[in-house]
Amino acid sequence: MEYRLLGPMRVRGSTGQEVSVPRPKHRQVLAALLSAAGRVVTTDHLIGHLWDDAPPPSARGNVKTYVSALRRLLSPDDPASAPIETIGDGYRIVVGPGELDLLTFADLVARGREAVKSGDVREAGALFQQALELWHGRAFEGIPVTVRLAETVTHVEDERVGAFEDWIETRLALGMHAEVIGRLRPWLKDHPLRERPWGQMMLALARDGRRAEALSTFQQLRTCLVDELGVEPGFPLQELHRRVLAGDPGLFPEPPAQTSEAAGAAADDRPGAPAGGQEEVVTVPRELPSDIPFFVGRQKEIRRLESWLNPPGDAIPSPVVAICGPPGSGKSALALRVAHMVAGRFPDGQVYVNLRGAMPGVRRLDTSEVLGRILRAFGTPGRRVPSDVDEASAALRTLLHGRRALILLDDAASVAQVGPVVPMTSGSVVLLTSRESLAYLAPASQVNLGRMSHLEAATMLTRRFRSGGVEFTEESVQRLVLLCDRLPLALHVAGARLASRSNWSADTLIERLHNEGRRLDELHTGEGGVRGSIAVSYAALAESAQAIDRAAATAFRLMGTVRVPELGVETVATLLDVPAREAEQAIERLADANLIDSPAPGRYTMHDLVRLYAQERAVGTEPPERRTEAVRRVLGLFIATATAAARLVHPHRVHAATPDLPQAPLPLADVTEAERWLHYEQPNMLALIGQTWDADEVTAALAAALTLALQWHFYTNGYRDESMSTGSMALAVTRRLGDRRNEAHALSMLYMACQQLQRDEEGIAYMRAELKLSRELGDLFIELRSLGNLAARHIEMDLYAEALEYGLQQLAVARRAGSAIGERYALMVVGHAYIDLGRIEDAVVLLQRAREMAAEVGDGLHEAMAVRGLGVAHLAQGDALTARILLQAALGMYGLKAWNPERASTLIFLARCSRLLGDMDEAFEHIARSLEEARRNGNPREERKALDEQAEIFAAAGLKSAKGS
């Protein structure tokens, strides 16, 4: 998650999507929680934030509703996983590092002030500047301000003012007088009574040779203070005025030096020393290329690299520091940025060598060439550079003994290419970049660079567009960030293309990038592009003499044939049709080459642009039938395991038949492991279904089978949209293939999705189609299922006579088919219909029988439904005490599944019981929970019923109704 409060409130989800928080009260609650991030905010404190000293009677209930709504906004798929926790009588929002600009700002300012204390003015200035760049307007802009929130806003704005003035102080210390003058003029207009910036302006003008203006500035301040407050400027400004008037030379110190003492003289036997023992001063190279414009972000990596390269005090820097990452991830740019930041730590020289490890069509430097270039950079004549690698390496260590130098080796191909250059002598450092992991290069300290964060990528594009005069909107920037996969090279190319085409807007490029088949073509400029960058890494594997490298190249191509977010080792092994150990070796080689990521042990991801290239290589290299068989094998593995998992989790439900498969399911120890596997692999299975449902007949049939295997997983966890979209695909496939039995299962899946989406007429149409199909097939099990679903749906629609007719038909068919599960379900729906038709005693008999049948086989869900029905029946008879006992038992039996259509209504009936029994606190609690359940499940019918009961509770408690709040 990303939260912005330093300007208009902005919230982005984990995937970078904008989260809209439209209601003012919701924004106020979120602002209150975020301003106390990590700490518990009591309900009373939130009430004060929302209404000051005049809260409504329903304030506490409203706060619960607002928090519930925020959880749904922040985590719509699973509100229970939203980062807002309930702690006692309060709430706490969990915010990770870098997620909240308010905390990031405070951290940067604190670190800047520590750097000032330690005398590192440049570092302090950089930190203050980063902190100020987080601001995009006034703090908490657009949020209704109460007295309590106003206090927070004032405090944060004061911190901004202080940080700005601290930053100005660092600019003055570095001799940047002209910059300070330009930045201070508008600031003084906005803060005319703050004396510190007036003093800074005076000092800047004096140092810029404008003493008369400096003295005039003092008079402006004096006039303002006397007129507004009737006071004179304080002693510090009066003293500064005196010193400027006197021309005090102490006002003009030298800025901090970049380097320390010069290098010592060389010994006679040092390479580069002249014959005869005459000493020669070693050359001090300054070879770093210019810093990268538009560089943003990577603050965590920069801090880590700085801690190694520029440790505090007299600590010795790490001798070898490596930046590794995938093609186009910005390794060189980061290395240059950090090298410039720490250059002062290495006064005896900074050397830069491009090793050409991944430059297409250009021979990479061998090790002897690398050593020769470094020695010559320090003044060693070419004739004195040893040709032997070991001798050259020893000569370099001798030359740099006792000195502090930085050697940046950019784009290393392998450990072998740079191994003889390290380890460096104490005090000097080799900074490396490479696509390959250099973790095996002792004693290296390594940063692994991934994609930029969404915010960093958006900032990079925005700055590039503004400087290039590109027409763009914030929405277009967000879309381009996703299309460029947050890859710095792709973002750079996108910015360069737009800057070079004055008649294009950002939307023009977006439209062209939407076509996956040409995306890599579009992300290309005259100087190269994304495809070429990835191709070098791939070619190094495909053309290698090592068998493991060629196996990795094959794995790379075949991974491109399955467009899924993440793959496990077993799935890759199935894709390649090799043992798991062999697959793991190949894919770990890809991870070492930074062509894929490994977010967790045994799990692998391939970023979008890399996958597009892998698809190209698969199409160009692998025969069509091999690609098709690979995809089918993965589908088979998912079908086998999903079926086994679904039957383990839902042993009493009816499941679609599994096709004959050569793939065995993955081992699942128990229900917990089965559920975990289904949730973990769900995004991958959904992606594969979407990729294959319209393929050839065999592959499409497998896609439909996988969809139907997930039916109960989707339903019980509330994945209504996924159920509807994949069920529609399965229905189209089964009808295309003439698979009528699986067509009936697809119709049932669509009905269940419609039930959750409150699409009554559409759902009934699917069930009537299934009923008709079942009778044509003569399949009693499908017939009783469709009759039971029709009965249940008519009960939900309050059409009890029609529900009774369908329920009695289901009961007859179930007994004829010998289906115990169908019979007990029919007993329940008939019993519910009897309750609403006033036949309470008949209902109790049937529901008690259904409860006994469910208990006999351990069907917890059906037992809970029957117990709930008995509770409703007792309530209808006026026995609220017994009803409450039964309903509480049913509620406990439902468990904590993400979606249950009866939990909200059970809570409504419990609230009614509590109201009738005079327990108003409990009634309020139950109705609040029922409203939360109904809204979380998107069930307006239950929400209306809950609001009606809430109005009754308020009336019984003598309070004004909160209905509609």
C-alpha positions, 0 to 999 in steps of 0.5 A: 500500500502507498498513502499520501497525506502531504497534499491531497489524500492519495491511496494506492493498492499493492499493485499500484492501482488507485484506491478511491476514498470518496466519502469525507468521513472515510477520509477523516477516519483514514487520516486519523489512523495514518497520522498515528500509524502503528499506534492504537487510536481509540474510538473516542479519539476518532469520534473527536476527529470526526465531530469535535465536541458534538457527536451524534448518538450513533457515533460509536456505531458509525465509526464501526461502519466507517472502519468496515467501509475502509477495510473494504476499500483497502482490500476489496477481495478480502477485507479481513486482510486489510491493514486496519486492526481492531485493538480493544476499543480502538483501531490501528493501521499497519503501515510498512516502511516507505508506504506513508509519505508522512513517516518517510518525511519525518525519517528523512528530516531526522536523518538530515539533522543527524547528518548536520550534527556529524558534519556531513552537510552534503548528505544532510542537504540531500536528505532534506531535499528528498523530504521536501520533494514528498510534498504536493500541496498542503498537508491533509488537503481535501479532508474536512478539518476538525479541531483535532485534525487541525492540530495535526495539520499545524504540526506537520506544516511546521515540520515542513517549514523547519525542514525547508529552512534546514535545507536552506542552511545546507545550501548556504554551507555549500556556497550556493548563495544564488540558489538560496536567494531565488528559493527564499523570495516566495517563501518570505511572502508566505512566512513573513514573521519567521525570522530565521529565513530572513536571516538566511536571505541576508546572509545569502545576499551578503555572500553574493556581494549584495550587501546593500540588499542584505541591509534592506532585507533587515529593514523590511523584516523590522518594519513587518515585525513592528507593524504586526507585533510591535516588537524588534527583530531578535538578537541573532538577526540584530547581530547578523545586521551588525556584521553585514554592516561591518563587512565581517570576513567571518561571514564568508567561510570556504565551502566543505572541501571535496577531497582530503590530502594529496596522494603520497609519493610512490616507491621506486619499485612501484609500476609507473616510477621512473628508473634511478629511484626518482619519485613521481606523483601518482595521477589522481583520476576523476573518471566518473561519467556525469550523474544520471538526470531524472534519477529518482527513488532507490532510497533503501538501496542508496542507504545500504550502499552508502553504509558500505561505501561511506561508513561513519567515522574511521570505519573501513569501507567494504572492499567490494560492493556489487549491484546486481539485477535484471536487464534494464533495472537501472544498475549503472544509473544507481552506481553512478549516483552513489559513486558521485555521492561518496566520491569525497571519501576517495580522494586518491581517485575515481576510475570508471571502466565499462566491461561491456558484459552485456553490450550487444555486438561488442566484445567484452573486455578480458581481465588483463584489459581491465587491469591495464586500464585501471593501472594506466588511469593511475599513471602507470605507463603502458610499457610498464603494465604487466601482461600477466593477470596475476602480476598486474593484479599485484601491481595494482594492489601495490600502487593503491596501498595506503590510498583511498580510491574508488574503482567502478566496474560497470556491466561485469559479465561474470565473476571470472571477468572481475575476480583478479581485480579484487579484493582491493587494498584496505581503504579502497573499493571496487564498485561493480554492476552485473546482470549475474549474481556476484554473491560468490565473489568474496568478500562482496557486499551485494544489493539485488536491484528489482523493479522500481516501486510504482511511486518511483516509476511514476515520479521518474516519468512525470519529471521526464515528461515535464522537462520534455514538454510532453502532454500527459495526465496523471492517469496516463502516467499510471498506465504507462508505469504498468505497461513499462512494467516499472522497468527503468530502461523501459520508462527511459525509452518511453520518455525518450520516444515521447520527447522526440515526437512533438505530435504525440501525447502520452496516450498515443504511446499507451495505445501503441503499447497495449498491443502485446505483440508490438510492445517490445518494438515500441520500447526501442530507440535508436540507441537500443531498447528493452528487447536488445537488453534482454536478448544479451542475457538470454543469448549468453545462456543459449549459446553457452558451452555449459549444459546447465546454461542451455537447459536454463535457456530452454526453461526460459522459452517454455516459461514464456508459453504460460502467462501466469504470475508465478511458478513453483518448482513442481510446475516448472518440472511439469512444464519441462517434463523433467524431474523436479531436481533437474528443473530447479537447477535450470531455473535457479540458473535463470535466477542467477542471471536475473532473468527471473525473480525468486520471491520465495524459496521454490517460487519464481516470477517472470516480469511482463516485458521479459515474458514477452521476449520469452514468448518470442523466443519460444515461438521462434525456437520451439515447435508448436506441438511442443509448446502446446503439450507443455501448456497441457501438462501444466493444466493437467497438474493444476486440474489434478491438484485442484480437484484433490484439494477441493474434495479434501476441503469440501468432502460433502459437496458434489464435484464435476468429474475429473478427466483422465490425466497422466499428471498426479496431484501434488501431495496435500497433507490436510485441509489447511494445506489444501486451502493454502494451495488453492489460494496461493495458486489461484492467480496462476490458475485463473491466468492459465484458464484465460489463456487457454479457454479458446484454444484447440479442443483438447486444451480448451476442454482442460481449461473448462475442467480446471474451472469446474474444479475450482467451483466450490473454492470460488463460492465459499471464499466469495470470489463471485466475479472470478466464478462468473467470468470463468464459469462463462468461459466453461459454459462456452467451451462445453457447448462448443465441444458438446460436453453436456454433463460439464455444461450442466456443471458450468450452469450450476457454477454460473447460478452460484455466482449469480446468487452471490451477485444478487442477479436473481433472474439470470441465476434462475434462468441458468437453473431452469436451463440446467433442469431442462438439460438434466431431464434430457440426459436422465441424470437424477443427480443434476436434476435434484441439484437444480431443483434444490437451487431453484427452491433456495433461490425462491426462498431468498426472494420471499416466494415461499409457495414456489420454493415449496413446490421445487423443494418437494420435487427435489426431495422426491428425486433425491430419494429416487436417486438414493442421494442422502446429501440431496435428501437432507438439503431438500428437507432443509429448503422445505422446512424453511418454506414451511416456516414462512408459510406458518407450518412451524411444527412441520418445519421443526420435524423436517429440520431436525431430521436434516440435522441428524442426517448431516451430523451422522456423516460429519457435514458441518455446513448442512448441520449448521444450516439445519440448526439455524433453521431450527433457531428461526422456527423457535423464534417464529413460535415466540421462544426467543431464548431457545432460538438464541441458543440455536442461532449462536450454535449455528453461527459458531458452526459456520466458521470463518469462511470469507463468504457465507450467505447465511451468516448475515441473516443469522446475525439479524435473527440473533439481534432480534432475539436479543432485542426481544429478551431486553439485551440491547447491548448484545442486540446492537453488537449483532446488528452491527456485525450483520451489517458489516457481513451484508456489506462485505458480501455485497448483499443489499437484500440482507442489508435492508433487512438488517437496517430494518431490524436496526431501526427496531432496536433503536426504537426499543432503546429509545434512540433516534433511528440510525437507519441509512447511516 
